[in-house]
Amino acid sequence: MRDASEIIDEKQTLSEQAYQYVRSLIFANEVKPGEIFTERKLAERLNISRTPLRSAITRLTGERLLERLANGTLVIREVPLDELLQIMVIRRQLESEAAAQTAVRARPGAAEPLIAETHEVIASPEMELEPFWAYDDRFHVFIAENSGMPLLAEMIANNRDKARMCHVVRMERNFAEQAREHLGVLEAIAAQDPDRARAEMIRHTDCVRDRFLRWYTGI
């Protein structure tokens, strides 16, 4: 007979699997903002009981990725424009500080592989969205994690996730332009120039904000 700790560990594992699965659907845009689903159908899809699923849903609701309507229905939360702009103000502060810290703390040469990859992205203007997003993640994760400030890195990751809750179907495919913004940050980091790294990241996040505004307004 299994002891209580084994049963608890199994439930926690199932809950984590459910959490990661639903979260991946959201960020892969396989479920859309405003889309409705039920616990029962999701539990059937995952082939798990509703108990660990409810734990996962509680986490996702706390992260404001899901919301429960008054009638108990679950929906993928749509981030309103005013909240997105607030997120971008926060990102501007957090990521510019992370870039400055990384310029001081990263080991010499740490940015070089990403600089080389960035030049490849600039030379590939027809790159598809998914590979660009993977590269974009590597850029932001590199800076956050090399800041030497784990709490700052966690806050950056959370705010970037929330920003991605916007409608990505209207994203501009100007990936070379975005990569050139990244290059400015990376070259400042490679030069161990924190002031320049901060300024370049501010310029990049301001450009991201402006792109979000165009995506929302269609202008």
Buried (B, 14 or more C-beta within 10 A) or exposed (E): EEEEEEEEEEBEEBBBBBBEBBBEBBBEBEBEBEEEBEBEEBBEBBEBEBEBBBBBBBBBBEBBBBEEEEEEEBBBBBBEEEBBEBBBEBBBEBBBBBBBBBBBBBEEEBBEEBBEBBEEBBEBEEBEBEEBBEBBEBBBBBBBBBBEBEEBBEBBBBBBBBBBBBBBEEBEEEBBEBBBBBBBBBBBBBEBBBEBBBBBBBBBBEBBBEBBBEBBEEE
